[in-house]
Amino acid sequence: MKLRIWLVSLALMLAVPVEANFSLGLELGPVWQSRNDVRIPSSGGTPFSIADVKSGPFFRGRLYASYDWNERHGLRLLVAPLSITASGAYAQNITFAGQTFAANVPLTATYKFNSYRLTYRYLFYRGEVWKLHIGFTGKIRDANIALSQGSTSANRSDVGFVPLLHFAARYQVAKEWFLLFDIDGLAAPQGRAFDATLQAGWQASPTCDLQLGYRTVEGGAENDTVSTFAWIHYLVLGATVRI
């Protein structure tokens, strides 16, 4: 059902008439987690890794909407849902969010990290082959980590605002071929968050680009109540339509 929704969205995007400063983007592809370490609470909780239960692949996607009100200045809205569910057993008892989960008994772990971002972008350099953007991103994270085993369940949710820096570069390899690099990220004593991608693109028409590449999302936080760090990897197939 989710795959059908994404495919219908892509079809609608490719059918939109053009000539304006808007663009819509869709990314789809498999996702793997090489790290997803959790300890809740930081003092007294048991450290464990959700990636040890199942690393992937999981099929996920994200949506973009961009508006440039002139050649230099623009906004980009991102909706990036991410939810991973893995079932398995650990070799040790796990104390998590006030509950204890027995060793060697199957349990279900759920990791949700939905991201909603608004980015201001400034085109500070435009040459024959290079276009370079800098900017700022305001991110709303909707996170939740949950464990369940039989009648025992516990979760830790967190909704908050995260400021990030933005940088993007486009290199025109040939008339219809280009490379894209894009990153939102920032590190602080409270934690860090990075979302970066490198993609190869093909201008399929004057109004539609197709992209293929790699995206990585890494970060987490450690304080008195929670310690979580994850490293997620995406194989990206994308389409961008200028409206």
C-alpha positions in Angstrom: 0.0 0.0 0.0 2.8 2.4 0.9 4.6 1.6 -2.4 1.5 2.4 -4.3 1.1 5.8 -2.6 4.7 6.7 -3.4 4.3 5.7 -7.1 1.1 7.6 -7.4 2.8 10.7 -5.9 5.6 10.4 -8.4 3.2 10.0 -11.4 1.3 13.1 -10.3 4.6 15.1 -9.9 5.7 14.1 -13.4 2.3 15.2 -14.9 2.4 18.7 -13.4 2.6 21.6 -16.0 5.6 23.8 -15.8 7.1 27.3 -15.9 7.5 28.8 -12.4 10.0 28.9 -9.5 8.6 25.8 -7.7 10.0 22.3 -7.7 8.9 19.1 -6.2 11.2 16.2 -5.3 10.7 12.6 -4.3 13.3 10.1 -3.1 12.7 6.3 -2.7 14.9 3.4 -1.9 16.2 0.8 0.5 17.5 1.8 3.9 20.1 0.1 6.2 21.2 0.8 9.7 24.8 0.2 10.7 24.5 1.7 14.1 21.5 2.2 16.4 22.7 2.3 20.0 20.3 3.0 22.8 20.6 3.4 26.5 17.5 4.8 28.4 18.0 6.1 31.0 21.7 7.0 30.6 22.3 5.9 34.2 20.8 2.6 35.0 19.6 1.6 31.6 21.1 -1.3 29.6 23.1 -0.4 26.4 21.8 -2.3 23.4 21.7 -1.9 19.6 18.6 -2.1 17.5 20.9 -2.7 14.5 22.0 -6.0 16.1 18.4 -7.3 15.7 18.0 -6.3 12.0 20.2 -4.0 9.9 17.8 -3.9 6.9 16.9 -3.3 4.2 13.8 -1.3 4.9 12.0 0.6 2.1 11.5 4.3 2.8 11.1 7.7 1.0 11.0 11.4 1.5 9.4 14.4 -0.2 10.7 17.9 -1.0 9.0 21.2 -2.1 11.2 24.2 -3.0 10.5 27.8 -4.0 13.0 30.3 -5.3 11.6 33.8 -5.3 14.6 35.1 -7.3 17.9 33.7 -8.6 19.7 33.9 -5.3 17.2 33.2 -2.5 14.9 30.2 -1.9 13.1 28.0 0.6 12.9 24.2 0.8 10.5 22.1 2.8 11.3 18.5 3.6 9.1 15.7 4.9 11.2 12.7 5.8 9.4 9.9 7.7 11.6 7.1 9.0 10.3 4.1 11.0 12.2 0.9 11.6 10.8 -2.2 13.3 12.9 -5.2 14.1 12.1 -8.4 15.9 14.6 -10.7 17.6 16.2 -11.7 20.9 19.1 -10.4 23.0 21.5 -12.5 24.9 21.1 -10.3 28.1 18.3 -8.8 30.1 17.6 -5.2 29.0 16.5 -2.5 31.3 14.8 0.2 29.2 12.6 3.1 30.2 11.7 1.5 33.6 10.9 -2.0 32.3 13.0 -5.1 32.1 13.0 -7.4 29.1 14.1 -11.0 29.4 17.2 -12.4 27.6 16.7 -15.0 24.9 13.0 -14.2 24.5 11.8 -12.6 21.2 10.9 -8.9 21.4 10.1 -6.2 19.0 12.1 -2.9 18.8 10.7 0.1 17.0 12.8 3.2 16.1 11.0 6.2 14.7 12.7 9.4 13.6 10.5 11.5 11.5 12.1 14.8 10.3 10.3 17.9 9.1 12.6 20.7 7.9 12.4 24.2 6.4 15.6 25.5 4.8 16.6 28.9 3.7 19.1 28.7 0.8 21.3 31.4 -0.7 23.1 30.9 -4.0 26.5 32.5 -3.2 28.3 31.2 -6.3 27.2 30.4 -9.9 29.7 29.6 -12.6 29.7 27.7 -15.8 29.9 24.3 -14.0 29.4 25.0 -10.3 26.4 26.2 -8.3 27.0 26.6 -4.5 24.3 27.2 -1.8 24.6 28.0 1.9 21.8 28.4 4.4 20.1 27.5 7.6 17.6 24.7 8.4 15.0 24.5 11.1 14.2 20.9 11.9 11.4 19.4 13.9 12.2 15.9 15.0 9.5 13.4 16.0 11.3 10.6 17.6 10.2 7.5 19.5 12.0 4.3 20.6 9.9 1.4 21.9 10.4 -2.2 23.0 7.7 -4.8 23.5 7.8 -8.4 24.7 4.6 -10.2 25.5 2.6 -8.0 27.9 5.7 -5.8 28.7 6.3 -2.7 26.8 8.0 0.7 27.2 8.9 3.6 25.0 10.7 7.0 25.0 9.4 9.7 22.7 10.8 13.1 22.0 9.6 16.0 19.9 11.9 19.0 19.6 13.4 21.7 17.4 17.0 21.4 16.0 18.9 24.2 14.2 21.2 23.0 11.4 23.5 24.6 8.9 23.0 23.9 5.2 25.4 23.5 2.2 24.7 22.3 -1.3 26.8 22.0 -4.5 25.9 21.1 -8.1 28.6 20.3 -10.6 27.6 20.2 -14.3 29.5 17.2 -15.7 28.0 17.5 -19.2 25.1 19.1 -20.9 22.5 16.8 -19.3 24.5 15.2 -16.5 25.4 16.6 -13.1 26.5 15.7 -9.6 24.8 16.9 -6.4 26.1 17.2 -2.9 23.8 18.3 -0.1 24.1 18.4 3.6 22.2 19.6 6.7 24.2 19.3 9.9 25.5 20.6 13.2 27.3 19.3 16.3 27.0 20.6 19.8 27.8 19.3 23.3 24.2 18.0 23.6 24.5 15.9 20.5 24.8 16.1 16.7 22.8 15.6 13.5 24.0 15.2 9.9 22.1 14.3 6.8 24.3 14.2 3.6 23.9 12.9 0.1 25.9 12.5 -3.1 23.9 11.9 -6.2 24.4 11.6 -9.9 21.7 13.3 -12.0 20.3 13.3 -15.5 18.2 16.1 -16.9 15.5 13.9 -18.6 13.6 17.0 -19.9 13.7 20.7 -19.4 11.5 20.3 -16.4 12.4 16.9 -14.9 15.7 15.6 -13.4 16.3 12.0 -12.3 18.9 11.2 -9.6 20.6 8.1 -8.3 23.0 8.1 -5.3 23.7 7.6 -1.6 22.4 9.3 1.5 23.6 8.9 5.1 22.0 10.2 8.3 24.0 10.1 11.5 23.6 11.6 14.9 22.2 11.3 18.4 22.2 12.8 21.8 23.6 11.9 25.2 22.4 13.6 28.5 21.3 12.6 32.0 18.1 10.8 30.7 18.9 9.4 27.3 21.8 8.1 25.2 21.0 7.3 21.5 23.1 7.3 18.4 22.2 6.0 15.0 23.8 5.8 11.6 21.4 5.2 8.7 22.3 4.5 5.0 20.0 5.1 2.0 20.3 4.0 -1.6 18.5 6.8 -3.4 16.4 6.9 -6.5 14.9 10.4 -7.0 13.0 12.6 -9.3 12.7 16.4 -9.3 10.1 18.3 -11.3 10.2 22.1 -11.8 6.7 23.6 -11.9 
